């Protein structure tokens, strides 16, 4: 039989195990429960979209999901509740008919509006009557309407007026941007933007500021752009330009002048001839003009909006056609190395004269000279290649005429070659050649004499030198 003392010892073992287990539980940290969070998908939405407020890390023993609008759990703000045991949803006082609570506790919003922007709170009741709570938010932006540009001045004056361009309509949480001629705004001190970029001010507008302008609006969910807008800047008139640019017209032709200037609105035109009024149109037409139509023609341009005017004067000269000139020669048959003078005769004033040789423009050389007015042509000396036909042509700004051809014949000795050198120059060359030959001959003779003279002296020395035998005697 086992001793009695053994029974108490065995009875103490379970209590020791319980104490050890309690100690370990006290030292071992409890498992960390993930925090309940709310995520908005998407965080920013456009009006009419669907938004889901997703619940993360829900407790596994959730009994009831309750959603509220705002950071509150007041009954008047409750959107609805969902029971996991009955799988049923119950709407609350703040329910709009667009909210649905899902089985996982997430809140579904349909057709959101700007007024739905804000914070929403989820309150979870667990089966042990514990409660967990978390909040999340989303923002709804209005779909931006197509913007348009308005101006405070429909017809600004160049260099005088300033203009404000406004991008309408004005909407909250909206960014504004501007473009000129399809490009971003340049860095110009005459341009100024309001703090919200909605109003663009142009100081002292010019015709280069007419545009087109565009404005754009955008937020986090949408963007839009206006139609092009053009400023109607009044300017001018600038100095008129009269066409054609020529001032010379032939008698019997038609005089047709036109006047143009930069102006907005278009300028009104009128003409003056020698200060006498003519037509009040941009173009002036006079048929079959005569020399009496020579004079000053003035184009007057006027802008009725700016009140400015500008004038250009053009002097017109009407000329008669030139008559045919004639040529006179000092001699039409000459001998080579002689000289000849050709003269062009014309009775027309204000003409220019051109010479032709064998129907080509006469090339000038050292042997050909023209008088100051080109009426006289001198050839000295004449060469055989100067034989041919000569013409002179006279012209003014509206006409030209050629003379009849004049034939020049040059006689020459076929046994002698043609040269551009004068007889004096040829004689000089001959003299120079003869002198050069003589100089070379004299030099050769001198060198030869020195050589032969040296050899003779050497022989003389040899003949007079005493021989060795004679000395020995």
C-alpha positions in Angstrom: 0.0 0.0 0.0 1.2 3.4 -1.0 2.0 5.8 1.9 -0.6 8.4 2.7 1.9 11.1 2.3 2.1 10.4 -1.4 -1.6 11.5 -2.1 -1.2 15.1 -1.1 1.9 15.4 -3.4 0.1 14.1 -6.4 -2.9 16.4 -5.7 -0.6 19.5 -6.0 0.5 18.8 -9.6 -2.7 20.3 -11.4 -2.4 23.5 -9.5 1.2 24.0 -10.5 0.2 23.6 -14.2 -2.5 26.2 -13.9 -0.1 28.6 -12.3 2.4 28.1 -15.1 -0.2 28.6 -17.8 -1.5 31.8 -16.2 2.1 33.1 -16.0 2.7 32.4 -19.7 -0.6 34.0 -20.7 0.3 37.1 -18.7 3.7 37.4 -20.4 2.5 36.6 -24.0 1.1 39.7 -25.7 -2.5 39.3 -27.2 -2.7 39.2 -31.0 -2.9 42.7 -32.6 -6.3 43.3 -34.3 -6.0 45.3 -37.5 -7.6 48.7 -37.4 -10.9 49.3 -39.2 -10.4 51.7 -42.2 -12.6 53.2 -44.9 -11.4 53.6 -48.5 -13.2 55.7 -51.2 -13.2 54.4 -54.7 -12.6 56.7 -56.5 -11.6 59.4 -53.9 -12.7 62.1 -56.4 -15.7 61.6 -58.6 -17.7 63.5 -61.2 -21.4 64.1 -60.8 -23.4 61.1 -61.9 -20.6 58.6 -61.2 -20.8 55.7 -58.7 -18.7 55.8 -55.5 -18.0 52.9 -53.1 -16.8 53.4 -49.5 -15.0 50.1 -48.9 -14.6 48.8 -45.3 -11.3 47.1 -44.5 -10.4 44.9 -41.5 -14.0 44.3 -40.4 -14.3 42.1 -37.2 -15.2 38.5 -38.0 -18.1 38.6 -35.6 -19.8 41.7 -37.0 -23.5 41.6 -36.3 -24.7 45.0 -37.6 -23.3 47.6 -40.1 -24.6 51.1 -39.6 -23.6 54.1 -41.9 -24.0 57.7 -41.0 -23.4 60.9 -43.0 -20.7 63.0 -41.2 -18.5 62.2 -38.3 -21.4 61.3 -36.0 -23.7 58.4 -35.0 -26.8 60.5 -34.4 -29.9 58.7 -35.5 -31.0 61.6 -37.7 -27.8 61.2 -39.8 -28.1 57.4 -40.3 -28.2 56.3 -43.9 -29.1 52.8 -43.1 -28.1 49.5 -41.4 -27.4 46.0 -42.5 -27.8 42.9 -40.3 -25.5 40.0 -41.1 -27.7 37.5 -39.3 -30.8 38.3 -41.3 -28.9 39.5 -44.4 -31.3 42.5 -44.6 -30.8 46.2 -45.0 -32.9 48.9 -43.3 -32.8 52.5 -44.6 -32.3 55.3 -42.1 -33.6 58.9 -41.8 -30.8 60.3 -44.0 -31.3 57.7 -46.8 -31.8 59.3 -50.2 -32.6 56.2 -52.2 -29.1 56.1 -53.8 -27.2 54.4 -51.0 -26.8 50.6 -50.6 -25.0 48.8 -47.8 -23.3 45.6 -49.0 -22.8 42.4 -47.2 -19.2 43.2 -46.5 -20.2 46.5 -44.9 -19.2 48.7 -47.8 -21.4 51.6 -48.8 -22.4 52.0 -52.5 -23.3 55.5 -53.8 -25.1 55.8 -57.1 -25.4 59.0 -59.2 -23.4 61.1 -56.8 -23.9 64.9 -56.7 -21.8 67.7 -55.4 -23.9 67.7 -52.2 -22.7 64.2 -51.5 -19.2 65.5 -50.9 -18.1 64.9 -47.3 -17.3 62.5 -44.5 -19.2 59.2 -43.8 -18.9 57.0 -40.7 -19.3 53.3 -40.3 -20.3 51.8 -36.9 -20.0 48.0 -36.5 -21.8 46.3 -33.7 -20.3 42.9 -32.8 -22.1 39.9 -31.4 -20.5 40.4 -28.0 -22.0 43.9 -28.1 -18.6 45.5 -28.7 -18.4 48.3 -31.2 -15.9 49.5 -33.8 -16.0 52.8 -35.7 -14.2 54.4 -38.7 -14.8 57.3 -41.1 -13.9 58.0 -44.7 -14.6 60.8 -47.2 -14.9 61.5 -50.9 -15.3 64.6 -53.1 -17.7 65.1 -56.0 -16.9 67.6 -58.7 -19.4 69.1 -61.1 -19.0 68.2 -64.7 -17.7 71.4 -66.2 -19.8 73.1 -68.8 -18.2 74.3 -72.0 -16.8 77.8 -71.2 -17.2 80.9 -73.3 -15.4 84.2 -73.4 -17.0 87.6 -72.9 -15.4 91.1 -73.4 -16.0 94.4 -71.7 -15.3 96.3 -74.9 -16.5 95.0 -78.2 -14.5 97.5 -80.4 -11.4 98.7 -78.6 -9.2 101.4 -80.2 -5.6 100.5 -81.0 -3.1 102.1 -78.6 -5.8 103.7 -76.5 -8.2 101.1 -74.9 -7.7 98.2 -72.5 -9.8 95.1 -72.6 -10.9 92.5 -70.0 -11.7 89.0 -71.3 -13.6 86.8 -68.9 -13.9 83.0 -69.0 -17.5 82.1 -68.1 -19.3 80.6 -66.2 -17.6 80.9 -62.8 -17.6 77.5 -61.0 -16.2 76.3 -57.7 -13.0 74.3 -57.4 -12.1 75.1 -61.0 -8.8 76.0 -62.6 -8.7 78.4 -65.6 -6.2 78.6 -68.5 -5.8 80.9 -71.5 -4.4 80.5 -75.1 -3.6 83.1 -77.8 -3.3 81.9 -81.3 -3.2 78.4 -80.0 -0.2 79.1 -77.8 0.1 79.7 -74.1 0.1 83.3 -73.0 3.5 85.0 -73.8 5.5 86.9 -71.2 4.2 90.3 -72.0 3.8 93.2 -69.5 0.6 94.3 -71.2 -1.1 91.0 -70.2 -2.4 90.5 -66.7 -4.3 87.6 -65.1 -6.6 87.8 -62.1 -5.6 85.7 -59.1 -7.9 82.8 -60.2 -6.8 83.2 -63.9 -10.4 83.7 -64.9 -10.0 87.3 -66.2 -7.4 88.3 -68.7 -6.6 92.0 -69.1 -4.9 93.4 -72.1 -3.5 96.9 -71.7 -3.3 99.3 -74.7 -4.4 96.8 -77.3 -2.9 96.7 -80.8 -4.0 95.1 -84.0 -1.7 92.1 -83.2 -3.9 91.4 -80.1 -6.9 90.4 -82.2 -6.4 86.7 -81.3 -8.1 84.2 -81.5 -8.3 83.6 -77.8 -9.4 80.4 -76.0 -10.0 79.7 -72.4 -10.1 76.3 -70.7 -11.5 75.0 -67.4 -10.5 71.9 -65.5 -10.8 70.2 -62.2 -9.8 66.7 -60.9 -12.4 64.9 -63.0 -13.1 66.9 -66.1 -11.8 69.6 -68.5 -13.3 71.7 -71.3 -12.3 74.4 -73.8 -14.1 77.4 -75.2 -14.6 78.3 -78.9 -12.1 80.8 -80.4 -12.9 84.4 -79.6 -11.5 87.3 -81.8 -11.1 90.9 -80.7 -12.4 93.5 -83.1 -9.6 96.1 -82.7 -10.2 99.4 -84.6 -7.0 100.8 -86.2 -5.7 102.8 -89.1 -5.7 103.9 -91.8 -1.9 103.4 -92.3 -0.2 105.3 -95.1 -1.9 104.3 -98.4 0.0 102.4 -101.1 -0.7 103.4 -104.8 -0.3 100.7 -107.4 1.3 100.1 -109.9 4.7 101.5 -108.6 5.7 103.0 -111.9 5.4 106.7 -112.4 5.6 106.7 -116.2 2.9 105.9 -118.7 2.7 106.1 -122.5 0.5 108.5 -124.3 -2.7 106.8 -125.6 -2.6 104.1 -122.9 -5.1 103.7 -120.0 -4.2 105.0 -116.6 -5.4 102.6 -113.9 -4.4 103.3 -110.3 -5.5 101.5 -107.2 -5.1 102.5 -103.5 -4.8 100.3 -100.5 -4.2 100.8 -96.8 -4.4 98.7 -93.6 -7.5 99.8 -91.7 -10.2 98.3 -89.5 -13.0 98.9 -90.4 -12.0 99.3 -94.1 -11.1 102.8 -95.0 -13.1 105.1 -97.3 -11.1 106.4 -100.3 -11.1 109.5 -102.5 -8.7 110.7 -105.3 -7.3 114.2 -106.1 -5.6 115.1 -109.4 -3.6 118.3 -109.1 -5.7 119.0 -106.0 -9.0 118.6 -108.0 -11.4 116.0 -106.6 -11.8 112.8 -108.7 -13.6 109.5 -107.9 -14.4 108.3 -104.3 -13.4 104.7 -104.9 -10.2 102.7 -104.1 -9.4 102.6 -107.9 -9.0 105.4 -110.4 -9.3 104.8 -114.2 -8.7 107.2 -117.0 -8.7 105.9 -120.6 -6.5 107.1 -123.5 -4.3 109.5 -121.5 -2.3 112.4 -123.0 0.6 114.5 -121.7 -2.1 116.7 -120.1 -2.7 113.9 -117.6 0.8 114.3 -116.1 0.7 115.6 -112.6 0.2 114.7 -108.9 -2.4 112.1 -108.0 -3.3 111.9 -104.3 -5.1 109.0 -102.5 -7.0 110.0 -99.4 -8.0 107.3 -96.9 -10.3 107.8 -93.9 -11.5 105.6 -91.0 -14.9 106.6 -89.7 -14.5 104.8 -86.4 -11.0 105.9 -85.4 -11.5 109.3 -87.0 -8.0 109.1 -88.5 -7.0 109.8 -92.1 -3.9 109.4 -94.2 -2.7 110.5 -97.7 -0.2 109.4 -100.3 0.8 111.5 -103.4 2.2 110.0 -106.6 3.6 112.0 -109.5 2.6 110.6 -112.9 4.5 111.5 -116.1 2.8 110.7 -119.5 5.4 110.3 -122.3 5.1 110.1 -126.0 6.7 107.1 -127.8 10.3 107.8 -129.0 11.0 108.2 -132.7 13.5 106.2 -134.7 17.1 107.4 -134.3 19.7 107.4 -137.1 23.4 106.8 -137.3 26.1 109.0 -139.0 29.7 107.8 -139.5 32.8 109.8 -140.2 33.7 107.1 -142.7 32.0 103.7 -143.4 35.1 102.3 -145.1 38.4 102.6 -143.1 41.8 101.0 -143.1 43.1 99.0 -140.2 44.9 101.1 -137.6 42.8 104.2 -138.5 40.0 105.6 -136.4 36.3 106.1 -136.9 33.5 108.0 -135.1 29.8 106.9 -135.1 27.1 109.3 -133.9 23.5 108.5 -132.9 21.0 111.3 -133.7 17.6 111.6 -132.0 15.2 114.5 -131.4 13.5 112.9 -128.3 14.2 114.4 -124.9 15.1 112.4 -121.8 16.2 109.3 -123.6 19.0 106.7 -123.0 21.2 105.4 -125.8 22.5 101.9 -126.2 24.9 100.6 -129.0 24.6 97.3 -130.7 27.1 95.5 -132.9 25.8 92.7 -135.1 22.5 92.7 -133.0 24.4 92.2 -129.7 25.2 94.8 -127.0 28.5 96.4 -128.0 31.3 95.3 -125.7 33.6 98.1 -124.6 37.4 97.7 -124.9 40.4 100.0 -124.6 39.9 101.0 -128.2 36.2 102.0 -127.9 35.0 105.1 -126.1 31.5 106.6 -125.5 30.6 110.2 -125.0 29.0 111.2 -121.7 25.5 110.8 -123.1 26.4 107.7 -125.1 25.5 109.5 -128.4 29.0 109.2 -129.9 31.0 106.0 -130.3 34.8 106.3 -131.1 37.0 103.4 -132.2 40.7 104.0 -132.2 42.5 102.2 -133.7 40.1 100.2 -135.9 40.8 96.5 -136.2 39.6 94.1 -138.8 37.3 92.5 -136.3 35.4 95.8 -136.0 33.8 95.2 -139.4 30.0 94.6 -139.2 26.7 96.2 -138.6 26.2 99.0 -136.0 22.9 100.2 -134.5 21.9 102.6 -131.8 18.8 102.1 -129.6 17.0 105.0 -127.9 14.5 104.5 -125.1 12.4 106.3 -122.4 10.5 104.6 -119.5 7.6 103.7 -121.8 9.1 102.9 -125.3 12.2 102.2 -127.3 13.3 102.3 -131.0 16.4 101.1 -133.0 18.1 102.8 -135.8 18.6 101.3 -139.2 21.9 99.3 -139.4 25.1 101.0 -140.6 27.8 98.8 -142.2 31.4 99.5 -141.3 34.0 97.9 -143.6 37.7 97.7 -142.5 40.4 97.2 -145.1 43.6 95.3 -144.0 46.7 93.6 -145.4 46.0 89.8 -145.3 49.7 89.1 -145.1 50.0 90.8 -141.7 48.5 89.5 -138.5 46.0 91.5 -136.5 47.3 92.9 -133.2 45.8 95.1 -130.6 49.2 96.9 -130.2 49.7 100.4 -131.8 52.6 101.0 -134.3 54.5 102.9 -131.6 54.2 100.0 -129.2 55.3 97.5 -131.9 58.3 99.7 -132.7 59.2 99.9 -129.1 59.1 96.1 -128.8 61.3 95.7 -131.8 63.8 98.1 -130.4 63.8 96.4 -127.1 64.3 93.0 -128.7 67.3 94.3 -130.8 68.9 95.9 -127.8 68.5 92.7 -125.8 70.1 90.6 -128.5 73.0 93.0 -128.7 73.5 92.9 -124.9 73.6 89.1 -125.0 76.1 89.1 -127.8 78.4 91.6 -126.0 78.3 89.5 -122.9 79.1 86.3 -124.8 82.0 88.1 -126.5 83.3 89.4 -123.2 83.3 85.9 -121.6 84.9 84.4 -124.7 87.7 87.1 -124.7 88.5 86.4 -121.0 88.7 82.7 -121.7 91.0 83.0 -124.7 93.1 85.8 -123.2 93.8 83.6 -120.1 94.9 80.7 -122.2 97.4 82.9 -124.2 98.9 84.3 -121.0 99.5 80.9 -119.7 101.4 79.9 -122.9 103.5 83.0 -122.7 104.6 82.1 -119.2 105.4 78.6 -120.3 107.6 79.8 -123.2 109.6 82.3 -121.0 110.2 80.0 -118.1 114.0 78.7 -118.0 114.4 75.0 -118.4 116.1 72.8 -115.7 119.0 71.9 -118.0 120.0 75.4 -118.7 120.3 76.1 -114.9 122.4 73.1 -114.4 124.9 74.3 -116.9 
